[in-house]
Amino acid sequence: MTMPIRRLPPETVNRIAAGEVVERPASAVKELVENALDAGARSIEVQADGGGLTRILVADDGCGLSADELALAIERHATSKLGPDDAGDYDLLHIHTLGFRGEALPSIGSVARLSISSRARGLTDAHAILVEGGAVGAVAPSGFPGPHGARVEVRDLFYATPARLKFMKSERSEAQAIADEIKRQAMAHEAVSFALDLDGRRTLRLPAESKGPDGRLARLSSIMGRDFSDNALAIDHEREGVRLTGFAGLPTYNRGNAAHQYLFVNGRPVRDRLLQGALRGAYADFLARDRHPLVALYLELDPSLVDVNVHPAKAEVRFRDPALVRGLIVGGLRHALAGAGHRAATTVASDTLANLRPGWSPQPQPSAQGFSAWQMGGWAPVAQAAQSLPGLTEVSARAEPAEWSPAPVAAPAGFEEAPAAIFDPVDFPLGAARAQVHETYIVAQTRDGVVIVDQHAAHERLVYERMKVEMAEGGVARQALLLPEVVELDPAEAERVVARAEELEALGLVLESFGPGAVLVRETPALLGETDVSGLVRDIADDLSENGQALALKERLADVCGTMACHGSVRAGRRLTAPEMNALLRQMEATPHSGQCNHGRPTYVELKLADIERLFGRR
């Protein structure tokens, strides 16, 4: 039966709207913290009990609210963050605050018991107001502990909408979501101190840091781990009025999930698929698909170039030129990674030391030669000079035949000025080769430690980088299909693929439109050999839809290059001469990204002498 159209009562309207703004306790915390930040707070304290469902308290030292403002603050679409221009219009394209919709407080008040007490800056009297399930109380005098600011308390969240309570997760999960939200806000505003108590336990204490890159890195390290500052690459790029700053982790400093990837737009934490695609493109050559980098990126751009009014929760944004933003992120990350050179994560050494246990290694027999090195055949003497290493010049019986003649590489830039007569090879970043262990690992001595290099992984990276340069200079060789293949797609997908035909041709894939919803493939990259053409084109269409770039083809070419580099590299089990080992070390120092193999694993481990001495109880 058709029901007549009727106006819903204001209480019901508010509760429906609250479902969009306040999805869970963490959503309420987010809105209240953003209100405090917009009020100019420099200190924010948050308390939550029962996962935030029992009680939430947010206290700040912002500008505060007067008695008249308190009565307006709990009315829907009442806000101090939007004002009319000269023509009386309210501009939603130039949002300079975190909030602007005027929905948070009335939405929370409609589904919970909300109390606000505040003292405005410059006033002596403090006032409070109470809202229970949408019922608004009168403004009354109240005590307030600080000179100015606000204390917002939320009790019994969703008591007025009990159906919503059934969809809440466990108290522990909701508390973790609140902690994650506070961390995101703290990373976006390093000059503000944050405190979080969960069920009476002190969970987070973040003092205010200096505004700028140094303070931001200190704040990120306190949240993402102390090792982050030692393994983070600074980023600062600008293009067409859009500025990208922040920090990105070295490829060898990675995680098994994408939980530590953050994007902030004009000080606002956001979730955007654009970031995932950009990270995938920038780290494609350095990480396996199941590993993820740690990054915190900050975009600053004119508010008119980004729409923050996409969703009431304001967690999603829409860029006017997403290709520009994505290109800036990918370019900034690649530039930072290239500048890292052969650098590997500091955690590689600490993880190695943590895995070592006293007494696990065999004891060497006394040798008249002094220092000994363990090889496949037993303990072999090693001479003091790196140029003459007995026992390493013979080819192992296990080694596969391979021709490898390392090209001469000049010393890194930092060492060119040193006189050749007095320069000691141990002063190179990767030191001087002293031994080969198990015909797989090169042991080198530096001025203050020891470097262990995986010879196959290191040379594989060198070959891969050389192949990338050759591809960039000469393009990708193509092979024509005997019979061109028609690939059926959705019309929109086919249009996107054909629009990128020129870019795909540079990667070795030649195709053209073949009517609505189909493309005709004439040539494929020769590197791929016999390949599933239909599957490749469909993967490219998916990438273009999701990321705006044909990552699937690039990654397949990268995989092939990696495989070819693997087969063309010096194998584990091949005994190297001292000059060959030193030449490999020098090439690593001169080659970008040589600190990790093609899958993000480290190619070398550096152990400082102080760490080794602690391992043996000398310190």
C-alpha positions, 0 to 999 in steps of 0.5 A, spaced: 500 500 500 502 506 498 503 511 504 502 518 503 508 523 503 509 526 510 515 530 513 519 526 518 520 529 525 526 533 526 529 528 531 528 522 526 531 527 521 537 528 526 538 521 527 538 519 520 543 524 518 547 522 524 548 515 521 552 518 516 557 523 520 557 518 526 558 511 524 562 509 530 566 511 536 572 513 532 568 517 528 565 522 534 572 522 536 574 525 529 569 530 529 570 533 536 578 533 535 577 537 528 573 542 532 578 543 537 584 544 532 579 549 528 578 552 535 586 553 535 587 548 540 595 547 542 593 541 547 588 536 546 586 530 551 582 524 549 579 519 554 575 513 552 571 508 556 568 501 553 571 502 546 568 509 546 561 507 547 560 508 554 564 515 555 568 519 550 571 526 553 575 531 549 578 537 552 582 542 549 585 549 550 582 552 544 578 559 543 572 556 547 565 558 546 560 563 549 553 562 552 550 564 546 555 560 541 553 554 545 546 554 544 547 555 536 553 550 536 548 544 537 543 546 532 544 543 525 548 546 520 550 552 524 558 553 524 563 559 525 567 556 519 563 558 513 562 566 512 558 569 506 562 573 501 560 580 498 555 578 494 552 574 500 554 567 497 557 561 501 563 559 497 564 551 498 570 551 494 575 554 498 575 550 505 580 552 509 578 549 516 577 541 517 570 542 519 565 546 515 558 542 515 555 544 522 553 537 523 557 533 528 555 536 535 547 535 533 549 528 530 552 526 536 547 529 541 541 526 537 544 519 538 547 520 545 548 524 551 552 530 550 554 535 554 559 541 553 562 546 558 566 552 555 570 558 557 571 563 551 578 566 551 577 573 554 571 571 558 571 570 566 564 566 566 564 559 563 557 555 561 555 548 559 549 545 555 546 538 555 543 534 549 540 527 550 537 524 544 536 530 541 532 533 547 536 540 548 537 543 555 538 550 557 545 553 557 547 554 565 553 557 568 559 551 569 566 551 572 571 550 567 578 548 569 582 552 564 583 559 562 579 558 556 577 552 551 572 546 551 570 540 554 566 535 550 563 529 554 559 524 550 556 518 554 552 512 552 553 513 544 547 510 540 543 509 546 537 513 542 539 508 536 540 501 539 539 498 532 546 501 531 549 498 537 548 491 534 553 493 528 559 495 533 565 491 533 568 489 540 570 494 545 578 492 544 577 493 536 573 500 537 578 502 542 584 501 537 580 505 532 580 511 536 587 510 537 588 510 530 584 516 529 588 520 534 595 518 531 592 520 524 590 527 527 597 527 531 601 526 524 597 531 521 599 537 526 605 536 529 605 542 533 599 540 537 600 535 543 595 529 544 594 525 550 589 519 550 587 514 555 583 508 554 579 505 560 583 509 565 590 507 562 595 512 559 595 509 552 598 515 548 602 521 550 605 526 544 608 532 546 608 538 541 614 538 536 617 544 532 613 546 526 616 544 520 620 537 517 624 536 523 618 536 528 614 532 523 619 527 523 620 526 530 612 526 531 612 520 525 617 516 529 614 517 535 608 513 532 610 509 526 617 507 530 623 509 532 627 506 526 622 510 521 627 516 522 633 512 521 630 509 514 626 515 512 627 519 505 625 526 505 620 528 500 619 536 498 617 537 490 612 542 487 609 542 481 603 547 478 602 550 485 601 543 488 606 541 493 608 534 496 612 534 502 613 528 507 617 522 508 618 515 505 621 509 508 627 505 504 624 499 500 628 494 505 624 497 511 617 495 509 611 491 512 606 485 510 600 490 510 599 497 508 597 500 515 603 505 515 601 509 509 598 515 510 596 521 506 594 528 508 591 534 504 591 541 507 592 538 514 586 533 513 587 525 514 584 522 508 583 515 504 584 515 497 585 510 492 590 514 488 595 513 494 595 506 493 596 506 485 602 511 486 605 507 491 605 501 487 608 505 481 613 508 485 616 502 488 614 497 483 622 496 482 623 495 489 618 491 493 615 484 492 607 485 491 606 482 498 610 487 501 608 495 503 612 501 504 612 506 510 610 513 508 607 519 510 605 524 505 603 531 505 599 535 500 598 542 500 594 545 494 589 551 493 583 549 496 579 550 490 583 544 486 580 539 491 573 537 493 572 535 501 565 536 500 564 529 497 562 525 504 559 527 510 565 524 514 570 528 510 575 522 509 575 522 502 577 528 497 576 529 490 582 532 486 580 537 480 587 534 476 588 527 479 593 525 474 597 531 476 597 529 483 599 522 482 604 524 477 607 528 483 607 523 488 610 518 483 615 523 481 617 525 488 618 518 491 622 515 485 627 522 486 627 520 493 629 513 492 634 514 487 637 519 491 638 513 497 643 510 492 645 503 495 643 505 502 639 499 506 635 499 512 638 500 519 634 495 521 637 489 517 643 489 521 639 489 528 635 484 525 641 480 523 644 481 530 637 479 534 638 472 530 645 471 532 646 466 538 652 465 542 655 458 540 652 457 534 658 457 529 663 452 529 670 454 532 676 455 527 682 451 528 689 455 530 692 457 524 699 459 522 696 464 517 692 468 523 685 470 520 681 464 517 675 464 513 670 459 513 668 456 506 665 450 503 671 446 503 673 448 511 677 453 514 681 457 508 687 462 510 686 469 508 692 473 507 691 480 509 691 484 503 685 484 499 688 484 492 691 477 494 686 472 497 688 464 496 683 459 495 678 464 492 681 464 485 679 457 483 672 456 480 668 451 484 666 445 482 659 447 483 659 453 480 655 454 473 659 456 467 658 464 467 662 469 463 662 475 468 667 481 467 665 487 471 666 494 468 671 498 471 667 503 476 670 510 478 670 511 486 664 514 488 664 522 488 665 523 496 672 519 495 675 522 488 679 528 492 683 523 496 690 522 494 690 515 491 697 514 494 694 514 501 687 512 500 685 505 504 680 501 500 676 500 507 674 507 507 669 506 501 662 505 503 662 498 502 669 497 504 674 492 501 673 485 500 677 480 505 673 473 504 668 469 500 664 465 505 660 459 502 662 461 495 655 466 496 657 471 500 662 477 500 665 479 507 668 486 506 671 490 512 670 497 513 673 503 517 668 501 523 665 494 521 664 489 517 659 488 510 656 481 508 654 482 501 649 477 497 653 476 491 648 473 486 642 478 489 647 484 488 649 483 481 642 481 479 640 488 481 646 491 477 644 487 471 637 489 472 638 497 473 643 496 466 637 493 463 632 498 465 637 504 462 638 500 455 630 499 455 629 507 456 634 509 451 632 504 446 625 503 447 622 496 448 623 491 442 616 489 439 614 482 436 608 482 431 603 477 432 601 472 426 594 473 427 592 480 430 588 478 436 581 481 438 580 483 445 572 484 448 572 489 453 567 494 456 566 500 452 568 504 457 574 500 458 576 499 451 575 507 450 580 508 456 585 503 453 585 506 446 586 513 449 593 510 452 595 507 445 601 511 444 603 510 451 602 503 451 606 503 444 612 505 447 612 499 452 611 495 446 604 493 446 601 496 439 593 496 439 587 500 436 580 500 436 576 495 433 569 498 434 565 499 440 567 495 446 573 491 443 581 493 441 585 489 436 592 487 438 597 487 433 604 487 436 606 485 443 613 486 447 618 481 445 621 480 452 614 477 454 615 471 449 608 468 448 603 471 453 596 471 454 594 477 450 587 478 452 589 477 460 594 482 459 589 487 456 584 486 461 589 487 466 591 494 463 584 496 463 583 494 470 589 498 472 587 504 467 580 504 471 583 504 478 590 507 478 590 511 471 596 508 469 598 501 465 602 498 471 600 491 469 604 491 463 610 495 466 610 490 472 610 484 467 616 487 463 619 489 470 618 481 472 621 479 465 627 484 466 628 481 473 628 474 471 633 475 465 637 479 470 637 473 475 639 468 469 645 473 467 648 474 474 653 471 477 651 465 481 651 463 488 656 458 488 661 461 484 668 462 487 670 470 485 677 473 485 679 479 490 679 484 484 672 481 482 669 482 489 672 489 489 669 491 483 662 488 485 662 492 491 664 499 487 659 498 482 654 497 488 656 504 491 655 507 484 648 504 482 642 507 485 637 502 489 643 497 489 641 496 497 636 491 495 634 486 490 628 486 485 624 483 491 625 488 496 630 484 500 637 487 502 643 485 498 648 487 504 648 487 511 653 492 515 655 490 522 658 496 526 664 494 530 661 496 536 655 492 535 660 486 534 663 487 540 657 487 544 655 481 541 661 478 544 661 481 551 666 486 550 662 492 551 
